[in-house]
Amino acid sequence: MSVIPASLSPQDALIAVMVAISAADEDVPMSELIAINRTIDHMPLFASYDIDRAARVSKSVYALFEEEDGLEALFGLIRAALPERLYETAYALACDVAAADGAIRQTELRMLEEIRAELDIDRLHAVAIERGARARHMTL
């Protein structure tokens, strides 16, 4: 029995993007998990979301990462589920999760690049989103 769903809801797709960026370097820091949970708890997009689905979505992302063409399949599911008007939101959430532990590693940078390309995020908009994430996650 596969844990990979045939389709995702828009909220599932946003969670999948956040989980994917967190798992990109095969090390999921607690700060990134907290950032994902905080996002789900506080963003209006998730107000009516069944939180139990988040664990299933996470397992699906991890299962897809184990498959040969899993990343392409994941992006296909995300694009199918996510309205285009939420593409920049997805990228912003990915940037926030990547920045949550205070360091963006090379594998996370490559995953952000993939997300930008797959969701056709304009480079100028991407830079603004990235700077916003950096500003939100600065430390003293």
Order of alpha helices (4+ residues) and beta strands (2+ residues): alpha-alpha-alpha-alpha-alpha-alpha-alpha
